[in-house]
Amino acid sequence: MSATLGKDLVGLEPLSREQIQLILDTAEPFKEVSERAIKKVPALRGKTIVNLFFEASTRTRISFEFAEKRLSADTVNVAVAASSVSKGETLVDTARNLEAMRIDMVVIRHGASGAAQFLGQRIRSNVINAGDGKHEHPTQGLLDMLTLRDRFGRLEGLKVAICGDILHSRVARSNIWGLTKLGAQVGVCGPATLLPRNVHELGVTILPRIEDAIQWADALNVLRLQLERMESGFLPSLREYNRVFGVTKERLARAPKDLLILHPGPMNRGVEIDSDVADGPHSVILPQVTNGVAVRMAVLYLLAGGSPDWANPGGGGE
Amino acid sequence: MRPILIRGGRVIDPSRGTDEVADLLVADGKVQASGRDLGRPDDALIVEAAGKVVAPGLIDLHVHLREPGQEDLETVATGSMAAAAGGFSAICAMPNTDPVTDNQAAVGFIVSQAQRAAKARVYPIGAVSLGQRGQQLAEFGELVGAGAVAVSDDGKPVASSHIMRTALEYARTFGIPVADHCEDPTLAAGGAMHEGLVSTRLGLKGIPAAAEEIMVARDILLAELTGGHVHLCHMSTRGSVELIRRAKEKGLRVTAEACPHHFTLTHEACEGYNTNAKMNPPLREPEDREAIRQAIRDGTIDVICTDHAPHHYDAKEREFDDAPNGIIGLETALGLAVTELVETGLLSLADLVSRMSTTPARIFNLPGGTLAPGAAADVVVIDPEHAWTVAPEEFFSKSRNTPFGGRRLRGRAETTIVRGQVVFAREVAANGPAGPADPARKEYSAGRTI
């Protein structure tokens, strides 16, 4: 296989079908590492990685950190409250200082769209986008795709409905790019106030009602609803959101087939998703989390220059 | 002050409808004559203009000079020099300085700084409201008395329809226009670029075209209500153009401007989070750009302005959401207008001079915009054929924030004359630099070739 990822992973939009396929295929052997008693391979031994989180995050940061540690990298976590940014340092200065410390990779989570690309263009280290504003969250998109592929055995032709606040969602954008590139059909479902302008031009089907999504889809990816959306006039109330757009057991009972249920977390139980759905037999919310570590290991490994053949940890070693 | 004889150029003067090869003689700060074989006063400075266009100096009704308050970005002196290098003999300075130009002392300060600089003329625009807060009217009478030529709260739109109404009514007393930055603040809040496919892909909050059009419609209705003169700043959308066209058909006192970036670029320039493509109003869609071009052609848009907005490179070197709006434009406007509007066959050179000189002078009631004998000797010599590459590091402006760096353009100013004195020249005049006592000399040596 000749595809490589290039220097950075800022999103799935710039990636080719082959590159996305490469990451998903490389993640397969890494799944096994996390099942071992000794969860470690030496692939990134001696590499230093900074997890630079300008926004609060629990699961993404921990997932990256586990991925890094299971690849034997040395990691440093920089959280916003402890950083120089609160002293007024600009992102470009932060980047230059990290560069000066000769780090190999930066995993960045930032509230501004484009922050990962901005950083990647200014430092020689590899940059991995762990979520930038409303732009992309590529490793989330990849882990969602890996989870779908695990369950259905394919992505080609699969119908995936992304439900909820598409307008403000970086998860939605990464899923749209990744899934459409691999031949899946993507639908978006949510109140019109939370669908972005011209979203249909991204090659997605607009599903105005949650009932439409349930009729149409093979899988639902239910997005977290930010609770402050009512205050900015996008929604009247959480209660009404649940009544009109909530993924409930009753609604799913009317589906023509069993739907796989994904959620990027953290969930608002009883708002966008009911507990009996989240905890139900068709939910893959926890397998998503497990796959997150494998996908991130694959991304780190490939960006560091690892070859896909070498990724088989069984025969691994430096 | 030596007389200046501009020899053998194509003299275009829309104010008199003339377009002919002729000499132009200026002396004592005034245009003396134009015609063939004018006598040459012994001490006259000769400017050879064969193959070039001789026109009334360009006038930019919309410039941010940053002085007082942000002199690290631009000053009256550097901005008026950049203007001269771009072919402008006069510019209007917006009042969003620090402190705001909302009183006669502030207006007087800009007037005196412009006199000291002695480059392009600078006409202050006073604020509509105290502190541009949109609550209490500024003292228009005193502003005008000190030299203001219009009022505007540019950068902070007049949100209150009541204040906009009273401003239009009160401005009538002094015969000045109210220039408005049309933007519904609730629709535009937090927006970083045009709302459309590109903003959706980049995950940036968009500003819909309707945010501008709502205020354009409001201002037109208020112009009708009050009989006041509303000047609509930097129009960017197809819908705005349609509204203005209807208002003009009704004979309302509505004038409008558009900027080179809006007739040249679209929102696709924001790709890659290019902060030099971030401005307000934002770059719009191809249909909007086309509508603006057609509106400039048919006169629905009266004038071309730059909205010259200097920013430090640090301020643009950051996350798109946090970067400030605006680009500089004084030294690229003429080249963009010739390249995008004249070379494409949309405008004649005479129409271009009208949109950039004669009409701006007329609608803001300024000197200039004409080469009639006795008029102020504000003249530009343009080489409309000259091909050049935009090199921001060579700008006279203190700032470099332009999306046009490296772009090939045609057409540039060769010599700019203000009040009968050369304030900018790319090359030394045919008969050598002016005498040592002549203040024009310094500028001759300061001229450089891009």
HADDOCK unambig.tbl for C-alpha pairs under 7 A between the chains (distance, minus, plus):
assign (segid A and resid 91 and name CA) (segid B and resid 318 and name CA) 6.79 0.50 0.50
assign (segid A and resid 92 and name CA) (segid B and resid 318 and name CA) 6.89 0.50 0.50
assign (segid A and resid 112 and name CA) (segid B and resid 319 and name CA) 6.35 0.50 0.50
assign (segid A and resid 112 and name CA) (segid B and resid 321 and name CA) 6.37 0.50 0.50
assign (segid A and resid 113 and name CA) (segid B and resid 202 and name CA) 6.85 0.50 0.50
assign (segid A and resid 113 and name CA) (segid B and resid 203 and name CA) 5.93 0.50 0.50
assign (segid A and resid 113 and name CA) (segid B and resid 204 and name CA) 6.39 0.50 0.50
assign (segid A and resid 114 and name CA) (segid B and resid 273 and name CA) 6.18 0.50 0.50
assign (segid A and resid 114 and name CA) (segid B and resid 319 and name CA) 6.75 0.50 0.50
assign (segid A and resid 115 and name CA) (segid B and resid 319 and name CA) 5.92 0.50 0.50
assign (segid A and resid 133 and name CA) (segid B and resid 203 and name CA) 6.99 0.50 0.50
assign (segid A and resid 134 and name CA) (segid B and resid 203 and name CA) 4.44 0.50 0.50
assign (segid A and resid 134 and name CA) (segid B and resid 204 and name CA) 6.74 0.50 0.50
assign (segid A and resid 135 and name CA) (segid B and resid 202 and name CA) 5.44 0.50 0.50
assign (segid A and resid 135 and name CA) (segid B and resid 203 and name CA) 4.09 0.50 0.50
assign (segid A and resid 196 and name CA) (segid B and resid 200 and name CA) 5.90 0.50 0.50
assign (segid A and resid 197 and name CA) (segid B and resid 195 and name CA) 6.85 0.50 0.50
assign (segid A and resid 197 and name CA) (segid B and resid 196 and name CA) 5.46 0.50 0.50
assign (segid A and resid 197 and name CA) (segid B and resid 197 and name CA) 6.41 0.50 0.50
assign (segid A and resid 197 and name CA) (segid B and resid 200 and name CA) 6.38 0.50 0.50
assign (segid A and resid 198 and name CA) (segid B and resid 196 and name CA) 6.02 0.50 0.50
assign (segid A and resid 198 and name CA) (segid B and resid 197 and name CA) 5.11 0.50 0.50
assign (segid A and resid 199 and name CA) (segid B and resid 197 and name CA) 6.96 0.50 0.50
assign (segid A and resid 199 and name CA) (segid B and resid 200 and name CA) 6.88 0.50 0.50
